[in-house]
Each structure stands twice: as structure tokens, then as C-alpha cells.
Amino acid sequence: MIVCTGKSRLLAALVNPPGEEPILGVLRLGTGGNEPGDPQTPIPPNSLMTNLNDMSGPVIEDFTVESEPGGTSMTLVFFLEADEGNGTGSVDYTEVGLYDTFDNLIAYETFPAKTKTVTKTLRTEWTLTIP
């Protein structure tokens, strides 16, 4: 149970609304966030995006919430184990999307390739702030 006041009440409601399902759903990883042939050059995010460019990556449903009592921001932490999301050996992830429980994309980011193999875990943090 999260007890908070002011702006932090809105943040708490995203992951733990009273008597309802959480609003924040899953994190998805994809490989379509880079310039073709150059996994180190991300394509800038577009505000009109409704999905990842590549939807074949893993879906991470479980996350933890890190926040300060009474704060105006919280960090969602998603973790991909070493044996998850490796494709046929390794995958270069270049985009990530945060989805609500209705499968709507609510946040999107691209980045230089992060190579995932069976010897690597992947931790993704997303900080939400209410100004």
C-alpha cells in the first residue's frame, strides 16, 4: 500500500489505484529504434508513435516501484533475466515502450543498441515525474 499526499497521489494511482487494476501495464523491447544498418544511431522518438517499430521483442509484465514518500516522481524498474529475450543467441535492442493495461503506448524511447545474450541481464528504469 502506498500512502502519499499531493502530486505523489497521482503517481501512486498509476500503479495502485484504489479498488482498480493498475493503469501501467507492461514494458516492451524492440529492435526497430535505429537507423537501418546502424544499430548505434537511434531514430529520434516521434510523438505520433502508437507502437514500437518492431513488436517481436519480449514483454516484461513485472516491475518494482522505487519512490520517496511524498515525492513527485517514481521510478519503475523492469528486469529481464539472463535466460529471457535472447532470440537465437543474441539480440540488439534499440527501442523500448511503456504500455498501459489497455495496450496503449504511453511512453517511447530509442537508444544505441544494447546487446542481450544468455550471459547478460537487462535492467530498465523509467522515471515518471509530475512537475
C-alpha positions in Angstrom: 0.0 0.0 0.0 1.3 3.4 -0.9 0.3 6.3 1.3 1.0 9.8 -0.1 -0.3 13.3 -0.5 -0.4 16.0 -3.2 1.2 15.2 -6.5 2.5 11.9 -5.4 -1.1 10.7 -5.1 -1.4 10.8 -8.8 1.8 8.8 -9.3 0.6 6.2 -6.8 -2.7 5.9 -8.6 -0.8 4.8 -11.8 0.5 1.6 -10.2 -2.0 1.1 -7.4 -5.4 2.8 -8.0 -7.8 2.2 -5.1 -10.1 -0.8 -5.9 -9.0 -1.0 -9.5 -6.4 -2.6 -11.8 -3.1 -0.7 -12.2 -3.0 1.7 -15.1 0.5 0.9 -16.1 0.8 -2.4 -17.8 4.0 -3.7 -19.5 7.3 -2.7 -20.9 8.2 -4.0 -24.4 11.6 -4.1 -26.0 12.2 -3.9 -29.8 15.0 -3.8 -32.4 13.5 -1.1 -34.7 14.7 2.0 -33.0 17.8 2.6 -35.0 18.8 3.8 -38.5 18.8 0.9 -40.9 22.2 -0.9 -40.9 23.4 1.2 -38.0 22.4 -0.1 -34.5 24.4 2.6 -32.8 22.4 5.5 -34.3 18.9 5.8 -32.8 15.9 7.2 -34.7 14.6 10.2 -32.6 11.3 9.3 -30.9 8.1 10.6 -32.6 5.2 11.9 -30.6 2.8 10.2 -33.1 4.1 6.7 -32.3 1.4 4.2 -31.3 3.6 1.1 -31.2 7.2 0.0 -31.3 8.7 -0.2 -34.8 9.4 -3.9 -34.0 6.9 -5.8 -31.8 8.8 -9.1 -31.8 10.8 -8.5 -28.6 9.9 -9.6 -25.1 7.1 -8.2 -23.0 8.0 -7.6 -19.3 5.0 -7.6 -17.1 6.5 -7.4 -13.7 8.1 -4.3 -12.3 9.0 -2.8 -9.0 8.4 0.8 -7.9 11.1 3.0 -6.3 9.8 6.3 -4.9 10.3 8.7 -2.0 7.4 9.2 0.4 5.6 12.4 -0.6 7.8 12.8 -3.7 6.7 13.9 -7.1 8.5 11.2 -9.1 8.7 7.4 -9.1 11.0 5.0 -10.9 9.6 1.8 -12.5 12.2 -0.9 -12.6 11.9 -3.7 -15.2 14.3 -6.7 -15.2 15.0 -9.2 -18.0 16.7 -12.4 -16.7 19.8 -13.9 -18.5 17.6 -16.7 -20.0 15.0 -14.3 -21.3 14.8 -12.2 -24.6 17.9 -13.7 -26.3 16.3 -14.7 -29.6 18.6 -17.3 -31.2 21.7 -16.3 -29.3 21.8 -12.5 -29.0 19.6 -9.5 -29.8 20.5 -5.8 -30.2 17.6 -3.9 -28.5 17.2 -0.3 -29.7 13.8 0.8 -28.5 11.5 0.5 -25.5 7.9 1.2 -24.9 5.8 1.6 -21.8 2.2 0.5 -22.3 -1.0 0.9 -20.2 -3.3 -2.0 -19.3 -5.3 -1.3 -22.4 -2.2 -1.9 -24.6 -1.8 1.8 -25.5 1.7 3.1 -25.9 2.2 5.8 -23.3 6.0 6.4 -23.4 8.6 5.5 -26.0 12.4 5.8 -26.2 15.2 4.8 -28.6 18.8 4.3 -27.8 22.1 2.9 -29.2 22.0 -0.9 -29.3 22.1 -2.9 -26.1 23.1 -6.4 -26.9 21.3 -9.1 -24.8 22.8 -12.6 -24.6 22.4 -15.6 -22.2 25.2 -14.2 -20.1 23.6 -10.8 -19.6 20.6 -9.5 -17.7 18.9 -6.3 -18.6 17.6 -3.7 -16.2 15.4 -0.9 -17.5 14.4 2.1 -15.4 11.6 4.5 -16.3 11.1 7.6 -14.1 7.8 9.3 -14.1 7.6 12.9 -12.7 4.7 15.2 -12.0 6.1 18.8 -12.2 
